[in-house]
Amino acid sequence: MVNWREIECWLPASYLNKLKAIVPAHASHGPDQCVLPEADREFSVAYAYNALCEFKTEASDNHWKQVWKLQVQERVRCFIWLLVHDRLATRKRINNMHMGDPYCYHCGDVIETALHVLRDCPLAVRVWYNMVDTKYWEIFFNVNMQQWVDINLRMCFGKEDVKQWSAAYWATTCHYLWFLRNKMTHGSDNVLPTRPWDEIHMRCQLYAQLVSKDVMKQQVNKCLADIRWKVPKEGWISINTDGAAKGGTCARCGGVLRGEHGEWISGFSKNLEVCSAYVAELWGVFEGLKIARARGFRKIELQVDSQVVVNTLATDRSGSSDGWTLVHNIKRLLELDWEVSILHEANSVADALANLACLSDGDMVVYESCPPQVRNCFHADLF
Ligand SMILES: [Zn+2]
């Protein structure tokens, strides 16, 4: 016999409900057998997993998408995530863990659940009355917790003058009500704002403004991205590499080796025909390191135009299966007796050399001096 009271504070109600509906296994039930919701369907692990989790049929399982799409501060998003999973540390929950009493600090004799704090407590009711249109009150105040979250993530209940009402607005309000509840319960300051909805309104507006400014800033930064050559440390040489592929075809890579004063040591371009951009980037790194090693350089600053490649080389992981062999070969090279520091840095010369590969028929071309097609780019890179 399962003692549900003992475990109800540890698992969300939706999970408990699923557990309750499952008959515990017993020898008398006979041997195991494969059962699928659609009897004529062929078995696959993915299908069985989705069917078991009911990803497609249960609305609450789709909440996570809506929650992570909310245009709100990260802390608000995380708060709603906890709410959706019924994980808020309400007094009822804390009391279930044998700590404190379960009653609302504001009401005194009502058990404090998440729904009470965020909707039914007189303090919350006052806030919602000022925001939610009267024609929606019946549904808004009479559904259970899961339904309440669900309708608020999908629908708008704002009054006519609350034009900016959205799921984000609802989420910000919930978070603010929780903040007020914490202030009352734990803080020394028990003075509550007379018009909390003004504060909520201001928070929503401020966030919207910051987001639009941030987007603009990102766009400006993108335009001004500096891809000039980064000077290596004294006594070191630099290798800049780049790889590209358009739709998996015309894949190519290129790279340039330069001394600490920017002088040309060597360059290369390689036609790779068909592979992913990631594999092309790996090829650039591999060929660049091989040239540097063969020429006896032992202090290398490797500047790679791919954050993914930099990350893969910095960890023990081997990356995706299509680049696995290259990653292992590069890591073997890196383990030799030399110093190689790797950083993420885009470079226009490496990019131009990679593009030269598309013009050549051969496999790999090594340039002992700067090729004419890249000369302007090479000089511009130094200043
Ligand atoms: Zn209350």
Residues whose N, C-alpha, C, O or C-beta is under 5 A from the ligand:
A	BS01	ZN	C104 H106 C107 C121 P122
